[in-house]
Amino acid sequence: MVETVRQDEEVSLKYMKVYEREHLLESRGETKGEVKIIRNMSKSMRPDEIAGASGLNQEYIQKILAYIQKYPKESDSEIMLRIRANEITPN
């Protein structure tokens, strides 16, 4: 896998872009943690229950869940990028 990434410029470029996005989020103090928590909690809880347990705004949780449903194959980081790009805030 590593050799493939090193030899294939296109794959290498995609990997670098993903790494840069991850680094940018982490450097700004924004992590995929909220998305991961909401994704996991939504398996057994309703948005209002998640809001009560997490302290996050229910509307914010519903918007995150909408992104997760719309883009089910995207990682938590990619979902967070979409959320930040659309300026959805927790409060």
C-alpha positions as a Markdown table, in Angstrom:
| # | Residue | x | y | z |
|---|---|---|---|---|
| 1 | Met | 0.0 | 0.0 | 0.0 |
| 2 | Val | 2.7 | 2.5 | 1.0 |
| 3 | Glu | 4.7 | 1.7 | -2.2 |
| 4 | Thr | 1.6 | 2.2 | -4.3 |
| 5 | Val | 1.0 | 5.6 | -2.8 |
| 6 | Arg | 4.6 | 6.6 | -3.3 |
| 7 | Gln | 4.7 | 5.4 | -6.9 |
| 8 | Asp | 1.3 | 6.8 | -8.0 |
| 9 | Glu | 1.4 | 10.6 | -8.1 |
| 10 | Glu | -2.4 | 10.9 | -8.2 |
| 11 | Val | -2.9 | 8.7 | -5.2 |
| 12 | Ser | -0.1 | 10.5 | -3.4 |
| 13 | Leu | -1.7 | 13.9 | -4.1 |
| 14 | Lys | -5.1 | 12.7 | -2.8 |
| 15 | Tyr | -3.5 | 11.3 | 0.4 |
| 16 | Met | -1.6 | 14.6 | 1.0 |
| 17 | Lys | -4.9 | 16.6 | 0.6 |
| 18 | Val | -6.7 | 14.4 | 3.1 |
| 19 | Tyr | -3.7 | 14.7 | 5.5 |
| 20 | Glu | -3.7 | 18.5 | 5.1 |
| 21 | Arg | -7.4 | 18.7 | 5.8 |
| 22 | Glu | -7.0 | 16.6 | 8.9 |
| 23 | His | -4.1 | 18.7 | 10.1 |
| 24 | Leu | -6.0 | 21.9 | 9.5 |
| 25 | Leu | -9.0 | 20.8 | 11.5 |
| 26 | Glu | -6.7 | 19.7 | 14.4 |
| 27 | Ser | -4.7 | 22.9 | 14.3 |
| 28 | Arg | -7.9 | 24.9 | 14.6 |
| 29 | Gly | -9.0 | 22.8 | 17.5 |
| 30 | Glu | -11.8 | 21.2 | 15.5 |
| 31 | Thr | -12.0 | 17.5 | 15.6 |
| 32 | Lys | -14.2 | 14.9 | 14.2 |
| 33 | Gly | -15.1 | 13.9 | 17.8 |
| 34 | Glu | -18.6 | 15.5 | 17.7 |
| 35 | Val | -19.5 | 13.8 | 14.5 |
| 36 | Lys | -18.3 | 10.4 | 15.8 |
| 37 | Ile | -20.1 | 10.8 | 19.1 |
| 38 | Ile | -23.4 | 11.8 | 17.4 |
| 39 | Arg | -23.0 | 9.0 | 14.8 |
| 40 | Asn | -22.5 | 6.4 | 17.5 |
| 41 | Met | -25.2 | 7.8 | 19.8 |
| 42 | Ser | -27.8 | 8.0 | 17.0 |
| 43 | Lys | -27.7 | 4.2 | 16.7 |
| 44 | Ser | -29.7 | 3.9 | 20.0 |
| 45 | Met | -30.9 | 7.5 | 20.8 |
| 46 | Arg | -33.1 | 10.1 | 19.2 |
| 47 | Pro | -31.7 | 13.6 | 18.5 |
| 48 | Asp | -33.4 | 15.1 | 21.6 |
| 49 | Glu | -31.8 | 12.4 | 23.8 |
| 50 | Ile | -28.4 | 13.0 | 22.2 |
| 51 | Ala | -28.8 | 16.8 | 22.9 |
| 52 | Gly | -29.6 | 16.1 | 26.6 |
| 53 | Ala | -26.7 | 13.7 | 27.0 |
| 54 | Ser | -24.1 | 15.7 | 25.1 |
| 55 | Gly | -25.1 | 19.3 | 25.8 |
| 56 | Leu | -25.2 | 20.1 | 22.1 |
| 57 | Asn | -28.0 | 22.0 | 20.4 |
| 58 | Gln | -30.6 | 19.6 | 19.0 |
| 59 | Glu | -30.9 | 21.5 | 15.7 |
| 60 | Tyr | -27.1 | 21.2 | 15.3 |
| 61 | Ile | -27.3 | 17.4 | 16.0 |
| 62 | Gln | -30.1 | 17.0 | 13.4 |
| 63 | Lys | -28.0 | 18.9 | 10.8 |
| 64 | Ile | -25.1 | 16.6 | 11.5 |
| 65 | Leu | -27.3 | 13.5 | 11.2 |
| 66 | Ala | -28.7 | 14.9 | 7.9 |
| 67 | Tyr | -25.1 | 15.1 | 6.6 |
| 68 | Ile | -24.3 | 11.6 | 7.8 |
| 69 | Gln | -27.4 | 10.3 | 6.1 |
| 70 | Lys | -26.7 | 12.2 | 2.9 |
| 71 | Tyr | -23.0 | 11.2 | 2.7 |
| 72 | Pro | -22.9 | 7.7 | 4.4 |
| 73 | Lys | -19.6 | 6.7 | 3.0 |
| 74 | Glu | -17.7 | 9.9 | 4.1 |
| 75 | Ser | -15.5 | 9.8 | 7.1 |
| 76 | Asp | -16.2 | 11.9 | 10.2 |
| 77 | Ser | -13.5 | 14.3 | 9.1 |
| 78 | Glu | -15.1 | 14.8 | 5.7 |
| 79 | Ile | -18.5 | 15.4 | 7.4 |
| 80 | Met | -16.9 | 17.9 | 9.7 |
| 81 | Leu | -15.4 | 19.7 | 6.7 |
| 82 | Arg | -18.8 | 20.0 | 5.1 |
| 83 | Ile | -20.3 | 21.3 | 8.4 |
| 84 | Arg | -17.6 | 23.9 | 8.8 |
| 85 | Ala | -17.9 | 24.9 | 5.1 |
| 86 | Asn | -21.5 | 25.6 | 5.6 |
| 87 | Glu | -20.9 | 27.4 | 9.0 |
| 88 | Ile | -23.1 | 25.1 | 11.1 |
| 89 | Thr | -22.3 | 25.8 | 14.7 |
| 90 | Pro | -23.1 | 23.9 | 17.9 |
| 91 | Asn | -25.0 | 26.8 | 19.5 |
